[in-house]
Amino acid sequence: MEHRRAPSRLAAAPAAAAAVLLALTTACTAGTVQGRPGASGLRDPYFPKAGNGGYQIEHYDLDLDYDPADGELNATAVITARAGQGLSSFNLDLAGLKVEGVTVQGEAARYNRTGRELTVRPSKDLKKGEVFRTEIDYRGKPQPITDADGSEEGWITTADGAVGVGEPIGSMAWFPGNHHPSDKATYDITLTVPKGYEAVSNGELTSRTDTPGGQTEFVWHNPEPMASYLATAAIGKFKVTTGKTPSGVALYEAVAPAEAAASAPALARLPEIVEWGSRRFGPYPFATAGAIVLPAQSLAYALETQTKPVFSGAPDEKLVLHETAHQWFGDSVSPKSWKDMWLNEGFATYAEWLWSEDHGGTTAQQHFDAYLTGDTAVDEDAESDWAAFPPADPPSAKDISETPVYVRGAMVLQRIRQEVGDEKFFALLRGWATDHRYGNASTADFTAYAERSTGHDLKKVWDVWLYGEDRPK
């Protein structure tokens, strides 16, 4: 809000005006002036209303009671955040579901709903830098959200339960939050379900308790920062197995019984995949790894939910490798905006090529050449439209998961390797994952880092492969 002076009043009473200005200055210094509303939306290039401004979330404590029989969710979200400005109100993203009450700092807060925006007005303005706690009680039957490309995310019912999957904005279907990848937080997620069901989420299972009411409570702790689209809650009649990798990373696999036999060969490679990735990309970034295998056809995709990727039906080795590679590229190092999606998918696709190369199969260079020439004998997808648009500039929201983001993104990495040589290239991969661990990064961050760390001018690679509109040659 712009403040305008009234010349006639100031001219008539300069002493009074000076006193007013002094009072305002004193109030500003003391941090007692009224706050202003936080922005509704972070103006992401593809999802401008996703996320919210004025604060950063530090921790989510979600308590979810779900009954697959009627699809009803009764929940409480306790969100700890830090104000980035003085706040008279702030927004949270929440689709559907009925809000039954909100408190901020323990005091009842006013709130209203407009579409997918929950606007909260604390009883007292929040000061810049203040750490504040918001508690939201809500309930209802969570629903899927249809993505720009037509796929469904959010809360999906399965043959024997349900699953929450969030990329890019679906997590708002089952908990309120700041649903943009740039705002990462730690999580505690408690899932209470009827006895006989398993309930799986991110991180470590810290307790499992049967309650007198015929339910089982599962408490999951995820201490590393996580973007909300990577959060999951999966309820079903899973077969659960646990173990450890040779280096001591805890493993937790929850598999739909009908998919157990077909999943076994690929999941048996998971310890080796984690160890291999730790050598190639630096130490595995989380305390736990694993997988959630849903009944077949539950989803139209797999998703790299943090520490436990979600698969729809039995995955093959290549898919387990891809989603596990995302634990470094996408989960630990997350995009600053959805325009940076190639930093997730291009890197995970390149990890597939590198795994093949390191295990006596097709090399990364052979994959690269196959796409240039359309040689399907080397790569069955070589005739795909991988050059339809530059990976760093998808035309619209529906394109952020299309082939150029994956394949041409991987080809960008191989071009860097060609330019700088193996020693500097693999040091770049490890350094990128290590130096940006648990943070967010943009394409501009990566191009600057690549040139700085390798000592090479890579402008031609960026101009032709990363941003160029024409098909590279």
C-alpha positions in Angstrom: 0.0 0.0 0.0 1.3 3.4 -1.0 1.1 6.1 1.7 0.4 9.7 0.4 1.0 12.8 2.3 -1.7 15.5 2.7 0.2 18.8 2.0 -2.5 21.0 3.6 -2.3 19.2 7.0 1.4 19.1 7.1 1.7 22.7 6.2 -0.8 23.6 8.9 0.8 21.5 11.6 4.4 20.6 10.8 5.1 19.7 14.4 2.2 17.2 14.5 3.3 15.7 11.2 6.8 15.3 12.5 5.4 13.5 15.6 3.4 11.2 13.4 6.4 10.3 11.3 8.5 9.7 14.4 5.8 7.4 15.8 5.6 5.5 12.5 9.4 5.1 12.4 9.5 4.0 16.0 6.8 1.4 15.4 8.6 0.1 12.3 11.8 -0.2 14.3 10.0 -2.1 17.1 8.4 -4.5 14.6 4.9 -3.6 15.8 3.4 -2.1 12.5 0.6 -4.2 11.0 1.6 -7.0 8.7 0.4 -7.5 5.2 -1.1 -10.5 3.5 1.2 -13.2 2.2 1.0 -13.8 -1.5 -1.4 -16.4 -2.8 0.9 -18.3 -5.3 4.6 -18.1 -6.1 4.1 -17.3 -9.8 5.7 -20.5 -10.9 6.0 -20.4 -14.7 3.6 -23.3 -15.1 1.6 -23.3 -11.8 1.4 -19.7 -10.8 -1.0 -20.3 -7.9 1.0 -23.2 -6.4 2.7 -22.4 -3.1 2.3 -19.2 -1.2 4.4 -16.2 -0.2 5.4 -14.6 3.1 6.6 -17.6 5.0 8.7 -20.8 4.8 7.5 -24.0 6.3 10.0 -25.8 8.6 8.0 -28.8 9.7 4.7 -30.7 9.0 3.1 -32.9 11.7 0.3 -34.8 9.9 -2.1 -37.0 11.8 -4.3 -38.9 9.3 -7.1 -41.3 10.2 -8.4 -43.1 7.1 -10.9 -45.8 6.6 -10.7 -47.5 3.2 -14.3 -48.8 3.6 -15.9 -45.4 3.3 -13.0 -43.3 2.0 -13.3 -40.9 4.8 -10.2 -39.0 6.1 -10.2 -37.3 9.5 -7.0 -35.3 9.9 -5.1 -32.7 11.8 -2.1 -30.8 10.3 0.3 -28.9 12.6 2.5 -26.7 10.5 5.5 -24.9 11.9 6.7 -22.0 9.7 8.8 -18.9 9.8 7.4 -15.6 8.7 9.4 -13.9 5.9 7.6 -10.7 6.4 5.0 -9.2 8.8 1.9 -11.2 8.1 -1.7 -10.1 8.7 -2.8 -13.2 6.8 -1.3 -16.1 4.9 -2.5 -18.8 2.5 -2.2 -22.6 2.4 -3.1 -24.8 -0.6 -5.9 -27.3 0.0 -8.2 -28.9 -2.5 -11.6 -30.1 -1.4 -12.0 -31.4 2.2 -13.8 -29.5 5.0 -11.9 -27.3 7.4 -13.3 -27.6 10.9 -11.0 -25.2 12.7 -7.7 -23.3 12.6 -5.5 -22.0 15.3 -2.3 -20.0 15.0 0.0 -19.8 18.0 -2.7 -21.6 20.0 -5.4 -19.0 19.4 -8.4 -19.4 17.2 -7.9 -17.9 13.8 -10.4 -16.7 11.2 -10.2 -18.4 7.8 -12.0 -18.7 4.5 -11.8 -20.8 1.4 -11.6 -19.6 -2.2 -11.1 -22.5 -4.6 -7.9 -24.3 -3.6 -6.7 -21.4 -1.3 -7.2 -21.5 2.4 -6.7 -18.0 3.8 -5.8 -17.8 7.5 -6.0 -14.6 9.5 -4.2 -14.9 12.9 -5.7 -13.1 15.9 -2.5 -11.1 16.0 -0.2 -10.1 13.2 2.9 -12.2 12.9 6.2 -10.4 12.9 9.0 -10.9 10.3 11.2 -13.8 11.5 8.6 -15.2 13.9 8.3 -18.9 14.1 4.6 -19.7 14.3 2.5 -22.9 14.6 -0.7 -23.4 12.7 -3.1 -26.2 13.5 -5.8 -27.2 11.0 -8.5 -29.8 11.7 -10.1 -31.1 8.5 -12.0 -34.0 7.1 -13.8 -35.4 4.1 -13.2 -37.7 1.2 -10.0 -36.7 -0.6 -10.2 -36.9 -4.4 -7.8 -37.1 -7.3 -6.6 -34.0 -9.1 -6.3 -34.1 -12.9 -2.9 -32.9 -14.0 -2.4 -30.7 -17.1 -1.4 -33.7 -19.1 -4.5 -35.6 -18.2 -3.0 -37.9 -15.6 -4.5 -38.2 -12.1 -2.6 -37.4 -8.9 -3.6 -36.4 -5.4 -5.5 -39.1 -3.4 -6.1 -42.2 -5.5 -8.1 -45.2 -4.3 -6.6 -48.6 -5.1 -8.0 -52.1 -5.2 -7.3 -52.6 -1.4 -6.7 -49.1 0.0 -5.5 -45.7 -1.2 -2.3 -43.7 -2.0 -1.4 -40.0 -1.9 0.9 -38.9 -4.7 1.7 -35.3 -5.4 3.7 -34.4 -8.6 3.3 -31.6 -9.4 0.5 -30.2 -7.2 -1.5 -33.2 -6.0 -0.5 -33.2 -2.3 -3.0 -30.4 -1.7 -5.7 -33.1 -2.1 -4.8 -34.7 1.3 -3.0 -32.1 3.4 -2.9 -28.3 3.6 0.5 -26.8 2.9 2.8 -24.6 0.8 2.7 -26.9 -2.2 5.6 -25.7 -4.3 9.0 -27.6 -4.5 10.9 -24.5 -3.4 9.5 -24.8 0.1 11.0 -28.0 1.7 10.4 -29.1 5.2 10.8 -32.1 7.5 7.8 -34.3 8.2 6.2 -36.5 10.9 3.2 -38.4 9.5 0.9 -40.6 11.6 -1.4 -42.9 9.8 -4.3 -44.6 11.7 -6.1 -47.3 9.7 -8.3 -50.4 10.4 -6.4 -53.3 11.8 -5.2 -55.6 9.1 -4.0 -52.8 6.8 -0.5 -51.5 6.4 0.1 -47.8 6.3 3.4 -46.6 4.7 5.0 -43.1 4.4 8.3 -41.4 3.9 11.3 -42.0 6.2 11.6 -44.3 9.1 8.8 -46.2 10.9 9.2 -45.2 14.5 6.3 -47.0 16.0 3.4 -49.3 15.2 0.6 -49.6 17.8 -2.7 -51.5 17.8 -5.3 -49.4 19.5 -8.3 -50.5 21.6 -10.7 -49.4 18.8 -9.5 -52.0 16.4 -7.1 -49.8 14.5 -3.4 -49.6 14.0 -1.4 -46.5 14.3 1.8 -46.1 12.2 4.2 -43.2 13.0 6.7 -42.2 10.3 9.5 -39.7 10.7 11.3 -38.0 7.8 14.1 -35.8 9.2 15.5 -34.6 5.9 14.0 -31.7 4.1 11.3 -32.8 1.5 9.3 -31.0 -1.1 5.6 -31.7 -0.5 5.1 -33.3 -3.9 7.4 -36.1 -2.7 5.3 -36.9 0.4 3.2 -40.1 0.3 0.7 -42.1 2.4 -0.1 -45.6 1.1 -2.7 -47.8 2.7 -3.2 -51.4 1.7 -2.8 -55.1 2.5 0.9 -54.9 1.7 3.5 -57.6 2.3 6.3 -55.8 4.1 10.0 -56.7 4.1 12.9 -54.9 5.7 16.7 -55.1 5.6 19.8 -53.1 5.0 22.2 -52.3 2.2 25.9 -53.4 2.7 26.7 -49.8 3.8 23.9 -49.8 6.4 21.0 -47.9 4.7 17.7 -49.2 6.1 15.4 -50.8 3.5 11.6 -51.0 3.7 9.5 -52.5 0.9 5.7 -52.7 0.9 4.4 -54.8 -1.9 0.8 -55.7 -2.9 0.7 -59.5 -2.5 -0.4 -60.1 -6.1 2.7 -58.2 -7.3 5.2 -59.8 -4.9 6.5 -62.5 -7.2 6.8 -60.3 -10.3 8.5 -57.5 -8.2 11.0 -59.7 -6.5 13.8 -59.7 -9.3 13.9 -55.9 -9.6 13.6 -55.2 -5.9 16.4 -57.7 -5.2 18.7 -55.3 -7.1 17.8 -52.3 -4.8 20.6 -52.7 -2.4 23.1 -52.8 -5.3 21.5 -49.8 -6.9 21.8 -47.7 -3.7 25.5 -48.7 -3.3 26.2 -48.0 -7.0 24.5 -44.6 -6.8 26.6 -43.8 -3.7 29.7 -44.4 -5.7 28.6 -42.5 -8.8 26.7 -39.6 -7.2 28.0 -39.4 -3.7 26.6 -40.8 -0.4 23.0 -41.8 -0.5 21.2 -38.7 0.9 18.7 -40.4 3.3 18.7 -42.8 6.2 16.2 -45.1 4.5 15.4 -46.5 1.0 12.7 -48.8 -0.3 9.7 -49.1 -2.5 5.9 -49.2 -2.4 4.3 -51.5 -5.0 0.6 -50.9 -5.5 -1.8 -53.2 -7.2 -1.4 -53.1 -11.0 -3.1 -50.3 -12.8 -3.6 -48.2 -9.7 -1.7 -45.3 -11.4 -0.5 -44.6 -14.9 3.1 -43.9 -13.7 5.7 -44.4 -11.1 6.8 -41.6 -8.7 10.0 -41.0 -6.8 8.3 -40.3 -3.5 11.1 -39.6 -1.0 12.9 -42.7 0.4 10.1 -45.0 -1.0 9.3 -44.6 -4.7 5.7 -45.7 -5.6 5.2 -48.2 -8.4 1.9 -49.2 -10.0 2.3 -52.9 -10.4 5.6 -54.8 -10.5 8.5 -52.6 -11.6 11.4 -53.8 -13.8 15.1 -53.1 -12.9 15.3 -50.1 -15.1 12.3 -48.4 -13.4 13.6 -49.1 -9.9 17.0 -47.7 -11.0 15.3 -44.5 -12.4 13.2 -43.8 -9.4 16.1 -44.5 -7.0 18.4 -42.2 -8.9 15.8 -39.5 -8.2 16.6 -39.7 -4.5 19.8 -37.8 -5.4 18.4 -35.8 -8.4 14.9 -34.4 -7.6 14.5 -35.4 -4.0 17.7 -34.3 -2.2 18.4 -31.7 -4.9 15.0 -30.4 -5.8 14.0 -27.9 -8.5 13.4 -24.3 -7.7 10.5 -24.2 -10.1 8.7 -26.7 -12.4 10.6 -25.2 -15.3 13.7 -26.9 -13.9 12.1 -30.4 -14.3 14.9 -31.6 -16.6 17.3 -31.5 -13.6 15.1 -34.3 -12.2 14.3 -36.4 -15.2 17.3 -35.8 -17.4 19.6 -36.8 -14.6 17.6 -39.9 -13.7 17.5 -40.9 -17.4 21.2 -40.5 -17.7 21.6 -42.7 -14.6 19.8 -45.4 -16.5 22.3 -45.1 -19.3 25.2 -45.1 -16.9 23.9 -48.1 -15.0 23.8 -50.0 -18.3 27.3 -48.8 -19.2 28.7 -49.9 -15.9 27.1 -53.3 -16.1 28.3 -54.3 -19.6 25.3 -53.1 -21.6 24.7 -50.2 -23.9 27.0 -47.3 -23.1 25.8 -43.7 -22.6 27.4 -42.7 -25.8 25.6 -45.5 -27.7 22.3 -44.3 -26.3 23.2 -40.8 -27.3 24.1 -41.8 -30.8 21.0 -44.0 -31.1 18.7 -41.0 -30.5 20.6 -38.9 -33.0 20.2 -41.5 -35.7 16.9 -43.1 -34.7 18.5 -46.5 -34.2 15.8 -48.5 -32.4 18.0 -51.6 -32.4 20.2 -49.9 -29.8 17.3 -48.1 -27.9 13.7 -49.0 -28.6 12.6 -45.4 -28.0 15.2 -43.8 -30.3 12.6 -42.6 -32.8 10.6 -40.7 -30.2 10.2 -37.0 -30.6 13.0 -36.2 -28.2 13.9 -32.9 -29.8 10.4 -31.4 -29.9 11.4 -28.6 -27.6 14.4 -27.6 -25.4 14.4 -29.4 -22.1 15.0 -26.2 -20.1 11.9 -24.5 -21.7 8.9 -26.8 -22.0 6.1 -25.0 -23.9 3.4 -25.5 -21.1 2.6 -27.3 -17.9 1.4 -30.4 -19.8 4.9 -30.8 -21.3 7.1 -30.9 -18.2 7.0 -34.7 -18.2 7.4 -35.2 -21.9 10.2 -37.0 -23.7 12.5 -34.0 -24.4 12.7 -33.3 -20.6 13.9 -36.9 -20.1 15.9 -37.8 -23.1 17.2 -34.5 -24.4 18.0 -33.7 -20.8 20.1 -36.8 -20.6 21.8 -35.9 -23.9 22.8 -32.5 -22.5 24.7 -34.4 -19.8 26.4 -36.6 -22.3 27.4 -33.6 -24.4 29.0 -32.1 -21.2 30.9 -35.4 -20.8 32.1 -35.2 -24.4 33.4 -31.7 -23.8 35.1 -32.0 -20.4 36.1 -35.7 -20.3 35.2 -38.4 -17.8 37.2 -37.3 -14.8 35.7 -33.8 -14.7 32.3 -35.0 -15.7 31.9 -37.5 -12.9 33.3 -35.1 -10.4 30.7 -32.7 -11.6 27.9 -35.2 -11.0 29.1 -36.0 -7.5 29.8 -32.3 -6.6 26.4 -31.2 -7.8 24.5 -33.7 -5.7 26.8 -33.1 -2.7 27.0 -29.3 -2.8 23.2 -28.8 -3.3 22.2 -31.6 -0.9 18.8 -31.0 0.7 18.4 -27.8 -1.2 16.8 -26.4 -4.4 18.5 -25.5 -7.6 17.6 -24.0 -11.0 18.9 -24.5 -14.5 20.9 -21.3 -14.2 22.5 -22.7 -11.0 23.5 -25.8 -12.8 25.0 -24.2 -15.9 27.0 -21.8 -13.7 28.1 -24.7 -11.5 29.1 -26.9 -14.4 31.3 -24.3 -15.9 32.9 -23.3 -12.6 33.6 -26.9 -11.5 34.9 -28.1 -14.9 36.7 -25.0 -15.9 35.1 -25.2 -19.4 33.1 -22.7 -21.4 30.0 -24.7 -22.2 28.0 -22.0 -23.8 27.6 -23.9 -27.1 26.1 -26.9 -25.2 23.6 -24.6 -23.5 22.7 -22.7 -26.6 22.2 -25.8 -28.8 21.1 -28.6 -26.5 19.6 -27.0 -23.5 17.8 -23.9 -24.9 18.0 -24.4 -28.7 14.6 -24.6 -30.6 16.1 -26.6 -33.5 16.9 -30.3 -33.5 20.6 -30.6 -32.4 23.0 -32.4 -34.7 
